[in-house]
């Protein structure tokens, strides 16, 4: 069993800032920032950034579409609801 230290609020904010407006994977971003991807709590990280299910861009202002999937404002304007 791998024991990892839980990430702190500043680390989540730093990771979210690094991912915002990119299509990077969480693993790539953690590698860029020398963070352990195993220490990321995905449910906790959702408070800081989400990935659009339509275009895969990370951001902080996503809204749920009709299926409750996060969608960015640009895709929302293109698809409409």
PyMOL Python script that loads the backbone (N, CA, C, O; Angstrom):
from pymol import cmd

cmd.read_pdbstr("""\
ATOM      1  N   UNK A   1       0.849  -1.181   0.000  1.00  0.00           N
ATOM      2  CA  UNK A   1       0.000   0.000   0.000  1.00  0.00           C
ATOM      3  C   UNK A   1       0.894   1.244   0.000  1.00  0.00           C
ATOM      4  O   UNK A   1       1.848   1.341   0.773  1.00  0.00           O
ATOM      5  N   UNK A   2       0.571   2.177  -0.870  1.00  0.00           N
ATOM      6  CA  UNK A   2       1.328   3.414  -0.967  1.00  0.00           C
ATOM      7  C   UNK A   2       0.666   4.460  -0.078  1.00  0.00           C
ATOM      8  O   UNK A   2      -0.528   4.729  -0.202  1.00  0.00           O
ATOM      9  N   UNK A   3       1.439   5.033   0.801  1.00  0.00           N
ATOM     10  CA  UNK A   3       0.935   6.083   1.677  1.00  0.00           C
ATOM     11  C   UNK A   3       1.461   7.412   1.147  1.00  0.00           C
ATOM     12  O   UNK A   3       2.670   7.613   1.041  1.00  0.00           O
ATOM     13  N   UNK A   4       0.546   8.312   0.817  1.00  0.00           N
ATOM     14  CA  UNK A   4       0.961   9.618   0.318  1.00  0.00           C
ATOM     15  C   UNK A   4       0.389  10.699   1.215  1.00  0.00           C
ATOM     16  O   UNK A   4      -0.673  10.536   1.816  1.00  0.00           O
ATOM     17  N   UNK A   5       1.106  11.792   1.291  1.00  0.00           N
ATOM     18  CA  UNK A   5       0.612  12.918   2.068  1.00  0.00           C
ATOM     19  C   UNK A   5      -0.512  13.591   1.295  1.00  0.00           C
ATOM     20  O   UNK A   5      -0.394  13.792   0.086  1.00  0.00           O
ATOM     21  N   UNK A   6      -1.593  13.939   1.969  1.00  0.00           N
ATOM     22  CA  UNK A   6      -2.671  14.637   1.265  1.00  0.00           C
ATOM     23  C   UNK A   6      -2.202  16.029   0.846  1.00  0.00           C
ATOM     24  O   UNK A   6      -1.418  16.678   1.539  1.00  0.00           O
ATOM     25  N   UNK A   7      -2.696  16.460  -0.287  1.00  0.00           N
ATOM     26  CA  UNK A   7      -2.320  17.781  -0.781  1.00  0.00           C
ATOM     27  C   UNK A   7      -2.999  18.853   0.049  1.00  0.00           C
ATOM     28  O   UNK A   7      -4.068  18.627   0.616  1.00  0.00           O
ATOM     29  N   UNK A   8      -2.386  20.001   0.117  1.00  0.00           N
ATOM     30  CA  UNK A   8      -2.934  21.117   0.875  1.00  0.00           C
ATOM     31  C   UNK A   8      -3.628  22.087  -0.068  1.00  0.00           C
ATOM     32  O   UNK A   8      -3.496  21.986  -1.288  1.00  0.00           O
ATOM     33  N   UNK A   9      -4.363  23.017   0.504  1.00  0.00           N
ATOM     34  CA  UNK A   9      -5.105  24.010  -0.269  1.00  0.00           C
ATOM     35  C   UNK A   9      -4.200  24.788  -1.228  1.00  0.00           C
ATOM     36  O   UNK A   9      -4.556  24.932  -2.397  1.00  0.00           O
ATOM     37  N   UNK A  10      -3.044  25.297  -0.782  1.00  0.00           N
ATOM     38  CA  UNK A  10      -2.172  26.013  -1.728  1.00  0.00           C
ATOM     39  C   UNK A  10      -1.677  25.137  -2.883  1.00  0.00           C
ATOM     40  O   UNK A  10      -1.499  25.621  -4.001  1.00  0.00           O
ATOM     41  N   UNK A  11      -1.458  23.857  -2.611  1.00  0.00           N
ATOM     42  CA  UNK A  11      -1.015  22.955  -3.680  1.00  0.00           C
ATOM     43  C   UNK A  11      -2.120  22.751  -4.709  1.00  0.00           C
ATOM     44  O   UNK A  11      -1.852  22.738  -5.910  1.00  0.00           O
ATOM     45  N   UNK A  12      -3.355  22.593  -4.249  1.00  0.00           N
ATOM     46  CA  UNK A  12      -4.486  22.450  -5.167  1.00  0.00           C
ATOM     47  C   UNK A  12      -4.651  23.718  -6.001  1.00  0.00           C
ATOM     48  O   UNK A  12      -4.917  23.642  -7.200  1.00  0.00           O
ATOM     49  N   UNK A  13      -4.496  24.873  -5.374  1.00  0.00           N
ATOM     50  CA  UNK A  13      -4.628  26.140  -6.109  1.00  0.00           C
ATOM     51  C   UNK A  13      -3.532  26.267  -7.159  1.00  0.00           C
ATOM     52  O   UNK A  13      -3.790  26.717  -8.276  1.00  0.00           O
ATOM     53  N   UNK A  14      -2.325  25.877  -6.812  1.00  0.00           N
ATOM     54  CA  UNK A  14      -1.204  25.935  -7.744  1.00  0.00           C
ATOM     55  C   UNK A  14      -1.436  24.988  -8.920  1.00  0.00           C
ATOM     56  O   UNK A  14      -1.171  25.341 -10.069  1.00  0.00           O
ATOM     57  N   UNK A  15      -1.925  23.801  -8.633  1.00  0.00           N
ATOM     58  CA  UNK A  15      -2.219  22.824  -9.675  1.00  0.00           C
ATOM     59  C   UNK A  15      -3.342  23.319 -10.581  1.00  0.00           C
ATOM     60  O   UNK A  15      -3.257  23.190 -11.803  1.00  0.00           O
ATOM     61  N   UNK A  16      -4.382  23.879  -9.996  1.00  0.00           N
ATOM     62  CA  UNK A  16      -5.497  24.408 -10.779  1.00  0.00           C
ATOM     63  C   UNK A  16      -5.046  25.549 -11.680  1.00  0.00           C
ATOM     64  O   UNK A  16      -5.460  25.629 -12.836  1.00  0.00           O
ATOM     65  N   UNK A  17      -4.205  26.424 -11.161  1.00  0.00           N
ATOM     66  CA  UNK A  17      -3.694  27.544 -11.954  1.00  0.00           C
ATOM     67  C   UNK A  17      -2.865  27.027 -13.134  1.00  0.00           C
ATOM     68  O   UNK A  17      -2.934  27.576 -14.234  1.00  0.00           O
ATOM     69  N   UNK A  18      -2.091  25.980 -12.902  1.00  0.00           N
ATOM     70  CA  UNK A  18      -1.252  25.405 -13.957  1.00  0.00           C
ATOM     71  C   UNK A  18      -2.110  24.734 -15.045  1.00  0.00           C
ATOM     72  O   UNK A  18      -1.736  24.742 -16.217  1.00  0.00           O
ATOM     73  N   UNK A  19      -3.242  24.161 -14.665  1.00  0.00           N
ATOM     74  CA  UNK A  19      -4.098  23.457 -15.619  1.00  0.00           C
ATOM     75  C   UNK A  19      -5.055  24.385 -16.372  1.00  0.00           C
ATOM     76  O   UNK A  19      -5.444  24.082 -17.500  1.00  0.00           O
ATOM     77  N   UNK A  20      -5.434  25.501 -15.768  1.00  0.00           N
ATOM     78  CA  UNK A  20      -6.441  26.375 -16.357  1.00  0.00           C
ATOM     79  C   UNK A  20      -6.044  26.792 -17.772  1.00  0.00           C
ATOM     80  O   UNK A  20      -4.904  27.175 -18.037  1.00  0.00           O
ATOM     81  N   UNK A  21      -7.020  26.702 -18.663  1.00  0.00           N
ATOM     82  CA  UNK A  21      -6.898  27.052 -20.095  1.00  0.00           C
ATOM     83  C   UNK A  21      -5.944  26.132 -20.857  1.00  0.00           C
ATOM     84  O   UNK A  21      -5.368  26.535 -21.867  1.00  0.00           O
ATOM     85  N   UNK A  22      -5.775  24.898 -20.376  1.00  0.00           N
ATOM     86  CA  UNK A  22      -4.955  23.909 -21.089  1.00  0.00           C
ATOM     87  C   UNK A  22      -5.754  22.629 -21.258  1.00  0.00           C
ATOM     88  O   UNK A  22      -6.831  22.469 -20.683  1.00  0.00           O
ATOM     89  N   UNK A  23      -5.210  21.723 -22.058  1.00  0.00           N
ATOM     90  CA  UNK A  23      -5.792  20.391 -22.223  1.00  0.00           C
ATOM     91  C   UNK A  23      -4.878  19.325 -21.616  1.00  0.00           C
ATOM     92  O   UNK A  23      -4.983  18.145 -21.949  1.00  0.00           O
ATOM     93  N   UNK A  24      -4.000  19.741 -20.742  1.00  0.00           N
ATOM     94  CA  UNK A  24      -3.076  18.799 -20.111  1.00  0.00           C
ATOM     95  C   UNK A  24      -3.845  17.805 -19.258  1.00  0.00           C
ATOM     96  O   UNK A  24      -4.944  18.079 -18.777  1.00  0.00           O
ATOM     97  N   UNK A  25      -3.232  16.645 -19.087  1.00  0.00           N
ATOM     98  CA  UNK A  25      -3.802  15.688 -18.145  1.00  0.00           C
ATOM     99  C   UNK A  25      -3.344  16.064 -16.741  1.00  0.00           C
ATOM    100  O   UNK A  25      -2.375  16.802 -16.564  1.00  0.00           O
ATOM    101  N   UNK A  26      -4.045  15.553 -15.769  1.00  0.00           N
ATOM    102  CA  UNK A  26      -3.660  15.802 -14.381  1.00  0.00           C
ATOM    103  C   UNK A  26      -2.261  15.251 -14.118  1.00  0.00           C
ATOM    104  O   UNK A  26      -1.476  15.859 -13.391  1.00  0.00           O
ATOM    105  N   UNK A  27      -1.957  14.113 -14.702  1.00  0.00           N
ATOM    106  CA  UNK A  27      -0.634  13.506 -14.543  1.00  0.00           C
ATOM    107  C   UNK A  27       0.449  14.425 -15.107  1.00  0.00           C
ATOM    108  O   UNK A  27       1.484  14.619 -14.468  1.00  0.00           O
ATOM    109  N   UNK A  28       0.225  15.000 -16.309  1.00  0.00           N
ATOM    110  CA  UNK A  28       1.212  15.901 -16.913  1.00  0.00           C
ATOM    111  C   UNK A  28       1.444  17.127 -16.036  1.00  0.00           C
ATOM    112  O   UNK A  28       2.584  17.543 -15.829  1.00  0.00           O
ATOM    113  N   UNK A  29       0.366  17.699 -15.527  1.00  0.00           N
ATOM    114  CA  UNK A  29       0.496  18.887 -14.683  1.00  0.00           C
ATOM    115  C   UNK A  29       1.250  18.571 -13.403  1.00  0.00           C
ATOM    116  O   UNK A  29       2.085  19.363 -12.965  1.00  0.00           O
ATOM    117  N   UNK A  30       0.970  17.437 -12.806  1.00  0.00           N
ATOM    118  CA  UNK A  30       1.693  17.044 -11.588  1.00  0.00           C
ATOM    119  C   UNK A  30       3.172  16.827 -11.887  1.00  0.00           C
ATOM    120  O   UNK A  30       4.025  17.187 -11.076  1.00  0.00           O
ATOM    121  N   UNK A  31       3.483  16.248 -13.032  1.00  0.00           N
ATOM    122  CA  UNK A  31       4.880  16.066 -13.424  1.00  0.00           C
ATOM    123  C   UNK A  31       5.571  17.411 -13.610  1.00  0.00           C
ATOM    124  O   UNK A  31       6.711  17.588 -13.180  1.00  0.00           O
ATOM    125  N   UNK A  32       4.884  18.367 -14.252  1.00  0.00           N
ATOM    126  CA  UNK A  32       5.449  19.707 -14.468  1.00  0.00           C
ATOM    127  C   UNK A  32       5.775  20.399 -13.147  1.00  0.00           C
ATOM    128  O   UNK A  32       6.773  21.110 -13.038  1.00  0.00           O
ATOM    129  N   UNK A  33       4.920  20.183 -12.144  1.00  0.00           N
ATOM    130  CA  UNK A  33       5.066  20.869 -10.860  1.00  0.00           C
ATOM    131  C   UNK A  33       5.779  20.028  -9.804  1.00  0.00           C
ATOM    132  O   UNK A  33       5.864  20.434  -8.645  1.00  0.00           O
ATOM    133  N   UNK A  34       6.285  18.875 -10.188  1.00  0.00           N
ATOM    134  CA  UNK A  34       6.954  17.948  -9.266  1.00  0.00           C
ATOM    135  C   UNK A  34       6.068  17.580  -8.084  1.00  0.00           C
ATOM    136  O   UNK A  34       6.519  17.565  -6.939  1.00  0.00           O
ATOM    137  N   UNK A  35       4.803  17.282  -8.373  1.00  0.00           N
ATOM    138  CA  UNK A  35       3.851  16.848  -7.348  1.00  0.00           C
ATOM    139  C   UNK A  35       3.540  15.368  -7.560  1.00  0.00           C
ATOM    140  O   UNK A  35       3.677  14.846  -8.666  1.00  0.00           O
ATOM    141  N   UNK A  36       3.128  14.712  -6.503  1.00  0.00           N
ATOM    142  CA  UNK A  36       2.754  13.309  -6.580  1.00  0.00           C
ATOM    143  C   UNK A  36       1.288  13.212  -6.977  1.00  0.00           C
ATOM    144  O   UNK A  36       0.413  13.648  -6.228  1.00  0.00           O
ATOM    145  N   UNK A  37       1.013  12.650  -8.138  1.00  0.00           N
ATOM    146  CA  UNK A  37      -0.363  12.546  -8.620  1.00  0.00           C
ATOM    147  C   UNK A  37      -1.201  11.639  -7.715  1.00  0.00           C
ATOM    148  O   UNK A  37      -2.422  11.782  -7.656  1.00  0.00           O
ATOM    149  N   UNK A  38      -0.558  10.714  -7.017  1.00  0.00           N
ATOM    150  CA  UNK A  38      -1.285   9.827  -6.103  1.00  0.00           C
ATOM    151  C   UNK A  38      -1.816  10.578  -4.884  1.00  0.00           C
ATOM    152  O   UNK A  38      -2.709  10.083  -4.197  1.00  0.00           O
ATOM    153  N   UNK A  39      -1.281  11.760  -4.610  1.00  0.00           N
ATOM    154  CA  UNK A  39      -1.741  12.553  -3.480  1.00  0.00           C
ATOM    155  C   UNK A  39      -2.948  13.426  -3.797  1.00  0.00           C
ATOM    156  O   UNK A  39      -3.475  14.108  -2.918  1.00  0.00           O
ATOM    157  N   UNK A  40      -3.388  13.406  -5.059  1.00  0.00           N
ATOM    158  CA  UNK A  40      -4.527  14.244  -5.458  1.00  0.00           C
ATOM    159  C   UNK A  40      -5.833  13.536  -5.127  1.00  0.00           C
ATOM    160  O   UNK A  40      -6.064  12.408  -5.562  1.00  0.00           O
ATOM    161  N   UNK A  41      -6.671  14.193  -4.368  1.00  0.00           N
ATOM    162  CA  UNK A  41      -8.024  13.713  -4.095  1.00  0.00           C
ATOM    163  C   UNK A  41      -8.925  14.356  -5.148  1.00  0.00           C
ATOM    164  O   UNK A  41      -9.179  15.560  -5.098  1.00  0.00           O
ATOM    165  N   UNK A  42      -9.404  13.563  -6.091  1.00  0.00           N
ATOM    166  CA  UNK A  42     -10.156  14.100  -7.230  1.00  0.00           C
ATOM    167  C   UNK A  42     -11.414  14.829  -6.813  1.00  0.00           C
ATOM    168  O   UNK A  42     -11.776  15.837  -7.419  1.00  0.00           O
ATOM    169  N   UNK A  43     -12.087  14.335  -5.787  1.00  0.00           N
ATOM    170  CA  UNK A  43     -13.308  14.997  -5.312  1.00  0.00           C
ATOM    171  C   UNK A  43     -12.976  16.343  -4.680  1.00  0.00           C
ATOM    172  O   UNK A  43     -13.743  17.296  -4.812  1.00  0.00           O
ATOM    173  N   UNK A  44     -11.863  16.424  -4.009  1.00  0.00           N
ATOM    174  CA  UNK A  44     -11.423  17.688  -3.417  1.00  0.00           C
ATOM    175  C   UNK A  44     -10.962  18.648  -4.511  1.00  0.00           C
ATOM    176  O   UNK A  44     -11.234  19.846  -4.434  1.00  0.00           O
ATOM    177  N   UNK A  45     -10.269  18.135  -5.526  1.00  0.00           N
ATOM    178  CA  UNK A  45      -9.749  18.983  -6.596  1.00  0.00           C
ATOM    179  C   UNK A  45     -10.860  19.601  -7.448  1.00  0.00           C
ATOM    180  O   UNK A  45     -10.661  20.658  -8.045  1.00  0.00           O
ATOM    181  N   UNK A  46     -12.019  18.956  -7.509  1.00  0.00           N
ATOM    182  CA  UNK A  46     -13.160  19.500  -8.259  1.00  0.00           C
ATOM    183  C   UNK A  46     -13.586  20.870  -7.748  1.00  0.00           C
ATOM    184  O   UNK A  46     -14.228  21.627  -8.475  1.00  0.00           O
ATOM    185  N   UNK A  47     -13.241  21.194  -6.522  1.00  0.00           N
ATOM    186  CA  UNK A  47     -13.574  22.516  -5.968  1.00  0.00           C
ATOM    187  C   UNK A  47     -12.718  23.612  -6.592  1.00  0.00           C
ATOM    188  O   UNK A  47     -13.087  24.785  -6.547  1.00  0.00           O
ATOM    189  N   UNK A  48     -11.578  23.241  -7.174  1.00  0.00           N
ATOM    190  CA  UNK A  48     -10.610  24.209  -7.685  1.00  0.00           C
ATOM    191  C   UNK A  48     -10.639  24.341  -9.205  1.00  0.00           C
ATOM    192  O   UNK A  48     -10.478  25.445  -9.726  1.00  0.00           O
ATOM    193  N   UNK A  49     -10.838  23.249  -9.920  1.00  0.00           N
ATOM    194  CA  UNK A  49     -10.877  23.289 -11.387  1.00  0.00           C
ATOM    195  C   UNK A  49     -11.611  22.062 -11.912  1.00  0.00           C
ATOM    196  O   UNK A  49     -11.600  20.994 -11.299  1.00  0.00           O
ATOM    197  N   UNK A  50     -12.250  22.246 -13.066  1.00  0.00           N
ATOM    198  CA  UNK A  50     -12.949  21.158 -13.739  1.00  0.00           C
ATOM    199  C   UNK A  50     -12.505  21.129 -15.197  1.00  0.00           C
ATOM    200  O   UNK A  50     -12.032  22.132 -15.731  1.00  0.00           O
ATOM    201  N   UNK A  51     -12.661  19.975 -15.831  1.00  0.00           N
ATOM    202  CA  UNK A  51     -12.323  19.841 -17.237  1.00  0.00           C
ATOM    203  C   UNK A  51     -13.616  19.747 -18.032  1.00  0.00           C
ATOM    204  O   UNK A  51     -14.490  18.940 -17.716  1.00  0.00           O
ATOM    205  N   UNK A  52     -13.734  20.572 -19.063  1.00  0.00           N
ATOM    206  CA  UNK A  52     -14.927  20.589 -19.902  1.00  0.00           C
ATOM    207  C   UNK A  52     -15.073  19.234 -20.592  1.00  0.00           C
ATOM    208  O   UNK A  52     -14.106  18.723 -21.159  1.00  0.00           O
ATOM    209  N   UNK A  53     -16.255  18.655 -20.550  1.00  0.00           N
ATOM    210  CA  UNK A  53     -16.479  17.352 -21.170  1.00  0.00           C
ATOM    211  C   UNK A  53     -16.616  17.459 -22.684  1.00  0.00           C
ATOM    212  O   UNK A  53     -16.603  16.441 -23.375  1.00  0.00           O
ATOM    213  N   UNK A  54     -16.747  18.669 -23.208  1.00  0.00           N
ATOM    214  CA  UNK A  54     -16.880  18.846 -24.650  1.00  0.00           C
ATOM    215  C   UNK A  54     -15.540  19.141 -25.314  1.00  0.00           C
ATOM    216  O   UNK A  54     -15.230  18.538 -26.342  1.00  0.00           O
ATOM    217  N   UNK A  55     -14.742  20.040 -24.768  1.00  0.00           N
ATOM    218  CA  UNK A  55     -13.484  20.457 -25.410  1.00  0.00           C
ATOM    219  C   UNK A  55     -12.239  20.091 -24.600  1.00  0.00           C
ATOM    220  O   UNK A  55     -11.123  20.297 -25.078  1.00  0.00           O
ATOM    221  N   UNK A  56     -12.397  19.562 -23.401  1.00  0.00           N
ATOM    222  CA  UNK A  56     -11.298  19.132 -22.525  1.00  0.00           C
ATOM    223  C   UNK A  56     -10.443  20.265 -21.966  1.00  0.00           C
ATOM    224  O   UNK A  56      -9.351  20.006 -21.461  1.00  0.00           O
ATOM    225  N   UNK A  57     -10.898  21.493 -22.040  1.00  0.00           N
ATOM    226  CA  UNK A  57     -10.171  22.624 -21.476  1.00  0.00           C
ATOM    227  C   UNK A  57     -10.472  22.697 -19.975  1.00  0.00           C
ATOM    228  O   UNK A  57     -11.626  22.590 -19.560  1.00  0.00           O
ATOM    229  N   UNK A  58      -9.422  22.881 -19.169  1.00  0.00           N
ATOM    230  CA  UNK A  58      -9.590  23.044 -17.731  1.00  0.00           C
ATOM    231  C   UNK A  58      -9.986  24.487 -17.424  1.00  0.00           C
ATOM    232  O   UNK A  58      -9.536  25.412 -18.100  1.00  0.00           O
ATOM    233  N   UNK A  59     -10.811  24.677 -16.424  1.00  0.00           N
ATOM    234  CA  UNK A  59     -11.198  26.022 -16.025  1.00  0.00           C
ATOM    235  C   UNK A  59     -11.893  26.037 -14.683  1.00  0.00           C
ATOM    236  O   UNK A  59     -12.117  25.001 -14.057  1.00  0.00           O
ATOM    237  N   UNK A  60     -12.230  27.247 -14.260  1.00  0.00           N
ATOM    238  CA  UNK A  60     -12.866  27.421 -12.951  1.00  0.00           C
ATOM    239  C   UNK A  60     -14.301  27.912 -13.054  1.00  0.00           C
ATOM    240  O   UNK A  60     -14.984  28.033 -12.036  1.00  0.00           O
ATOM    241  N   UNK A  61     -14.772  28.199 -14.266  1.00  0.00           N
ATOM    242  CA  UNK A  61     -16.120  28.749 -14.408  1.00  0.00           C
ATOM    243  C   UNK A  61     -17.031  27.828 -15.208  1.00  0.00           C
ATOM    244  O   UNK A  61     -17.886  28.306 -15.954  1.00  0.00           O
ATOM    245  N   UNK A  62     -16.865  26.526 -15.066  1.00  0.00           N
ATOM    246  CA  UNK A  62     -17.689  25.569 -15.786  1.00  0.00           C
ATOM    247  C   UNK A  62     -19.063  25.456 -15.123  1.00  0.00           C
ATOM    248  O   UNK A  62     -19.210  25.642 -13.915  1.00  0.00           O
ATOM    249  N   UNK A  63     -20.055  25.147 -15.943  1.00  0.00           N
ATOM    250  CA  UNK A  63     -21.419  24.955 -15.457  1.00  0.00           C
ATOM    251  C   UNK A  63     -21.882  23.562 -15.899  1.00  0.00           C
ATOM    252  O   UNK A  63     -21.354  23.025 -16.873  1.00  0.00           O
ATOM    253  N   UNK A  64     -22.843  22.979 -15.212  1.00  0.00           N
ATOM    254  CA  UNK A  64     -23.324  21.656 -15.627  1.00  0.00           C
ATOM    255  C   UNK A  64     -24.222  21.764 -16.863  1.00  0.00           C
ATOM    256  O   UNK A  64     -25.051  22.669 -16.960  1.00  0.00           O
ATOM    257  N   UNK A  65     -24.048  20.827 -17.810  1.00  0.00           N
ATOM    258  CA  UNK A  65     -24.943  20.788 -18.960  1.00  0.00           C
ATOM    259  C   UNK A  65     -26.189  19.993 -18.573  1.00  0.00           C
ATOM    260  O   UNK A  65     -26.396  19.716 -17.392  1.00  0.00           O
ATOM    261  N   UNK A  66     -27.008  19.627 -19.533  1.00  0.00           N
ATOM    262  CA  UNK A  66     -28.262  18.938 -19.230  1.00  0.00           C
ATOM    263  C   UNK A  66     -28.049  17.549 -18.628  1.00  0.00           C
ATOM    264  O   UNK A  66     -28.949  17.004 -17.989  1.00  0.00           O
ATOM    265  N   UNK A  67     -26.868  16.981 -18.830  1.00  0.00           N
ATOM    266  CA  UNK A  67     -26.539  15.675 -18.247  1.00  0.00           C
ATOM    267  C   UNK A  67     -25.695  15.800 -16.986  1.00  0.00           C
ATOM    268  O   UNK A  67     -25.153  14.804 -16.506  1.00  0.00           O
ATOM    269  N   UNK A  68     -25.573  17.013 -16.439  1.00  0.00           N
ATOM    270  CA  UNK A  68     -24.773  17.315 -15.247  1.00  0.00           C
ATOM    271  C   UNK A  68     -23.275  17.116 -15.450  1.00  0.00           C
ATOM    272  O   UNK A  68     -22.549  16.874 -14.485  1.00  0.00           O
ATOM    273  N   UNK A  69     -22.810  17.213 -16.678  1.00  0.00           N
ATOM    274  CA  UNK A  69     -21.374  17.181 -16.967  1.00  0.00           C
ATOM    275  C   UNK A  69     -20.861  18.611 -17.020  1.00  0.00           C
ATOM    276  O   UNK A  69     -21.564  19.492 -17.515  1.00  0.00           O
ATOM    277  N   UNK A  70     -19.643  18.870 -16.520  1.00  0.00           N
ATOM    278  CA  UNK A  70     -19.122  20.237 -16.556  1.00  0.00           C
ATOM    279  C   UNK A  70     -18.841  20.675 -17.995  1.00  0.00           C
ATOM    280  O   UNK A  70     -18.258  19.930 -18.784  1.00  0.00           O
ATOM    281  N   UNK A  71     -19.262  21.886 -18.315  1.00  0.00           N
ATOM    282  CA  UNK A  71     -19.065  22.444 -19.643  1.00  0.00           C
ATOM    283  C   UNK A  71     -18.606  23.891 -19.499  1.00  0.00           C
ATOM    284  O   UNK A  71     -19.111  24.625 -18.650  1.00  0.00           O
ATOM    285  N   UNK A  72     -17.645  24.301 -20.332  1.00  0.00           N
ATOM    286  CA  UNK A  72     -17.118  25.652 -20.240  1.00  0.00           C
ATOM    287  C   UNK A  72     -18.092  26.645 -20.893  1.00  0.00           C
ATOM    288  O   UNK A  72     -19.000  26.248 -21.624  1.00  0.00           O
ATOM    289  N   UNK A  73     -17.895  27.899 -20.627  1.00  0.00           N
ATOM    290  CA  UNK A  73     -18.790  28.940 -21.121  1.00  0.00           C
ATOM    291  C   UNK A  73     -18.760  29.005 -22.650  1.00  0.00           C
ATOM    292  O   UNK A  73     -19.794  29.237 -23.276  1.00  0.00           O
ATOM    293  N   UNK A  74     -17.590  28.803 -23.254  1.00  0.00           N
ATOM    294  CA  UNK A  74     -17.478  28.844 -24.708  1.00  0.00           C
ATOM    295  C   UNK A  74     -18.306  27.737 -25.350  1.00  0.00           C
ATOM    296  O   UNK A  74     -19.060  27.990 -26.289  1.00  0.00           O
ATOM    297  N   UNK A  75     -18.171  26.527 -24.853  1.00  0.00           N
ATOM    298  CA  UNK A  75     -18.960  25.407 -25.388  1.00  0.00           C
ATOM    299  C   UNK A  75     -20.443  25.616 -25.121  1.00  0.00           C
ATOM    300  O   UNK A  75     -21.281  25.236 -25.939  1.00  0.00           O
ATOM    301  N   UNK A  76     -20.767  26.206 -24.000  1.00  0.00           N
ATOM    302  CA  UNK A  76     -22.158  26.492 -23.670  1.00  0.00           C
ATOM    303  C   UNK A  76     -22.755  27.453 -24.701  1.00  0.00           C
ATOM    304  O   UNK A  76     -23.902  27.287 -25.114  1.00  0.00           O
ATOM    305  N   UNK A  77     -21.985  28.448 -25.110  1.00  0.00           N
ATOM    306  CA  UNK A  77     -22.468  29.388 -26.127  1.00  0.00           C
ATOM    307  C   UNK A  77     -22.598  28.728 -27.488  1.00  0.00           C
ATOM    308  O   UNK A  77     -23.523  29.039 -28.238  1.00  0.00           O
ATOM    309  N   UNK A  78     -21.690  27.824 -27.817  1.00  0.00           N
ATOM    310  CA  UNK A  78     -21.737  27.140 -29.115  1.00  0.00           C
ATOM    311  C   UNK A  78     -22.893  26.149 -29.176  1.00  0.00           C
ATOM    312  O   UNK A  78     -23.654  26.129 -30.142  1.00  0.00           O
ATOM    313  N   UNK A  79     -23.015  25.335 -28.144  1.00  0.00           N
ATOM    314  CA  UNK A  79     -24.040  24.299 -28.119  1.00  0.00           C
ATOM    315  C   UNK A  79     -25.396  24.886 -27.775  1.00  0.00           C
ATOM    316  O   UNK A  79     -26.418  24.498 -28.341  1.00  0.00           O
ATOM    317  N   UNK A  80     -25.392  25.828 -26.840  1.00  0.00           N
ATOM    318  CA  UNK A  80     -26.649  26.440 -26.391  1.00  0.00           C
ATOM    319  C   UNK A  80     -27.447  25.477 -25.530  1.00  0.00           C
ATOM    320  O   UNK A  80     -27.304  24.259 -25.628  1.00  0.00           O
ATOM    321  N   UNK A  81     -28.291  26.054 -24.685  1.00  0.00           N
ATOM    322  CA  UNK A  81     -29.166  25.207 -23.856  1.00  0.00           C
ATOM    323  C   UNK A  81     -30.430  25.953 -23.572  1.00  0.00           C
ATOM    324  O   UNK A  81     -31.313  25.433 -22.890  1.00  0.00           O
TER     325      UNK A  81
END
""", "prot")
cmd.dss("prot")
cmd.show_as("cartoon", "prot")
cmd.util.cbc("prot")
cmd.orient("prot")
